[in-house]
């Protein structure tokens, strides 16, 4: 299981504590230092069944400064995935990738349901 986080993010810290408290083993990865690649993002997006917008950190400063709220609807999936792969701060976090699921953000009820 892969846990992608930004260590300074309080939501990521809560999610990590939840995993630790439940004895769930994971590999930790700093999303800013090791940005997900295009190939990883494409595979996770396909596996997740989620809308691609769920992979964007829509409350992030970079998302807002790039004006992505208005740009994304006119971009194709491939272009959006390539953009996500340019900077980990664009990616919704935490991101938890298991063999059977991809979870974006931390909603405790959703995580409890998966585990």
N, C-alpha and C positions, 0 to 999 in steps of 0.2 A: 504494500500500500504506500502511495506517495502523497505526502502532505506538503503542499506548496504554500508558503506564507511570507509575509513581510513582518519581520520580528517586532517592529515598532507598532504594528497594528493591534489595537486592543481586542478586536473581534478574533484575530488570529490567535492571540494569547489565550482567550477563553476557549477556543476550539481545541487548542493544543492541551490545555488543562483537562478538558473533557475527555480527550483521547487517553491521556495519561491516567486519569482517575478511573477509567474503565478498562485499563490494562490492555489497550489496543496498540499493537506494534505498528510502527510506520517509519518510513524514511523521510527525513526532514530536508526541505530545500528552500533556500531564500530566493524568492521570486524576482527580487531586484538584482541579485548577483548572478543568478542562473535563470535567465528568462526562458520560458518554454519556447521550444522551436516551433516553426510552422508545422512540421510533421507531427509533433506531439499534440499541438492544439487541434489539428485536423482530426487526428485519431480520437482524442477525448471528446471533441464536439460530436463526431459521428456516434461514438459509444453512448454519449449522454442522452441523446434524444431531445435535448433542450434547444430552445431558440438560441441562435448565436449571440444575441444581445445579452444573454445571461452570463456570458464569459467576459463582458466588459465591466470595468470598475466605473460605473456611471456617476458615482459621487466623487471620483478622484479629480484632483486639480488638473492633471494632464488631459484627461478626457474633456474637461470643460474648456481648457485653454485651446485645444485643437478644434473646438466646435463640433465634436462628433455627434452630438444629439441631432444636428441637422444634416450631417454628412453621411452617417451610416445607412439611412434608408435608401440612398442612391448608389451605395456601393454593393458590389457582388460579394458573395460569401468568400471567395478566394482572396479578394482584396482586403476584406475585413480580417481574415485569418493572418494574412501577411502583415497587416498593421499591428495586430495583437502581438505578433512575434518580435516586433521591434523594441518593445519596452515592457518589462514586467509590471510597471506601475499602471498599465492600461488593463491588466487582467484582474478580474474579480477574485478576491481572496477572502478567506483561505480557499484553496482548491484541493479537494481530496479525490484521489484517483485510486479506485480498487479494481479488482478483476471484473466486477459486475456493475459498478456504478461510478459516476462522476458527479461530485457534489460541489456546487459553487456557493460561496458564502457559508455562514454558519447559522443554521436554524436548528436548534437543539432537538426539537420534535422530529424533524426530518432525519437527523443523524441517528436518533434513537430507533427510528423505524428501520433504518438500513442495518443496524447492528443489533 
